[in-house]
């Protein structure tokens, strides 16, 4: 690879790395993780706890208490433990 191409690609990489970095507060990052874990729990326990809801339901932060309630009411021990992590 020629030096000019190498320098060009290096500059693009540096610029892209600086531009694409997000700055999240700790609170925002924790909320994103909770939503991701709630979505995972919904998919994992859908047949057992959420069978009356569509499998491709879009889960948001406002749905987390509902998911915890469903896990505790209709799930077994693993579902209960997952709910305990989601809604302390």
C-alpha positions in Angstrom: 0.0 0.0 0.0 1.4 3.4 -0.9 2.2 6.0 1.7 -0.5 8.4 0.4 -3.2 5.8 0.6 -2.1 4.8 4.1 -2.1 8.4 5.3 -5.5 9.0 3.8 -7.0 6.0 5.4 -5.4 6.9 8.7 -6.9 10.4 8.6 -10.4 9.0 7.8 -10.1 6.6 10.7 -9.0 9.3 13.2 -11.8 11.7 12.1 -14.4 9.0 12.2 -13.4 7.9 15.7 -13.6 11.5 17.0 -17.0 12.2 15.4 -18.8 9.0 16.2 -18.1 8.8 19.9 -21.1 9.4 22.1 -21.0 10.9 25.5 -23.6 9.4 27.8 -24.1 10.3 31.4 -24.0 7.4 33.8 -27.7 7.6 34.4 -28.5 7.4 30.7 -26.2 4.4 30.2 -27.9 2.6 33.1 -31.3 3.3 31.7 -30.2 1.9 28.3 -28.9 -1.2 29.9 -32.2 -1.7 31.8 -34.2 -1.4 28.6 -31.9 -3.8 26.8 -32.3 -6.3 29.7 -36.1 -5.9 29.7 -36.2 -6.6 26.0 -34.0 -9.7 26.5 -36.3 -10.9 29.4 -39.4 -10.3 27.3 -38.0 -12.5 24.4 -36.7 -15.1 26.8 -39.9 -15.6 28.8 -42.4 -14.7 26.1 -44.0 -18.2 25.9 -44.2 -18.5 29.7 -45.2 -15.0 30.8 -46.2 -12.8 27.9 -47.9 -15.2 25.5 -50.9 -12.9 25.1 -48.8 -10.1 23.7 -47.2 -10.0 20.3 -43.7 -11.5 20.2 -42.3 -8.5 18.3 -43.7 -5.9 20.8 -41.5 -2.8 21.0 -40.3 -2.5 24.6 -39.4 0.8 26.1 -38.5 2.2 29.4 -42.1 2.7 30.4 -42.7 -1.0 29.9 -40.2 -2.2 32.5 -42.6 -2.3 35.5 -45.1 -4.3 33.4 -42.4 -6.8 32.4 -41.3 -7.2 36.0 -44.9 -7.8 37.1 -45.4 -10.4 34.4 -42.2 -12.1 35.3 -43.1 -12.3 39.0 -46.7 -13.3 38.4 -46.3 -16.0 35.7 -42.7 -17.0 35.7 -40.7 -19.5 37.7 -37.6 -18.9 39.8 -35.4 -17.7 36.9 -38.1 -15.2 35.8 -38.4 -14.0 39.4 -34.7 -13.5 39.7 -34.6 -11.6 36.4 -37.4 -9.3 37.6 -35.5 -8.7 40.8 -32.5 -7.4 38.8 -34.7 -5.3 36.6 -36.9 -3.7 39.3 -35.0 -3.7 42.6 
